[in-house]
Amino acid sequence: MAETSSGKPYTDRGDERIFSEDVEDAELIWHRDKYNREITILEGEGWKLQLDNQLPEELIKGKIYKIPALEYHRVIKGKGNLKIKIWEDK
């Protein structure tokens, strides 16, 4: 199991977040974040982002994705590790 000591399916390194290719699908749950976020994909292949009431969208390296505060969303596992950079409006 790829769960970190924090109990989360990812590891944070400053403003970067890494989801291991070994993460269990069941750990990638629907959730909401307190603040608006923008993320960009640094590495990963075939991973997807699904926002509430939308179809999953494949995450493309270098593209910026907006996740509104308090909107349910989830990540869907792809190949290799997923590494993202996060900007958050606090």
C-alpha angles and dihedrals in degrees: 000000000000098000113135126229087262089064091245126120092236143051123233122216107180107296092347125091125197126200111195120231084233095062114124115244089232090062092060096081134171109268144156130231124218095228138042110267138197118196134186126197116241097174141348137097129230095001116140139203119215121193121197113286092004135102117255114271121211112242111237123202112255096013120122119228125194121217113188119223114269094009114133113241142153142196120238117211123252134166126307123358120322113225119185137175115223131207115187130193105223 
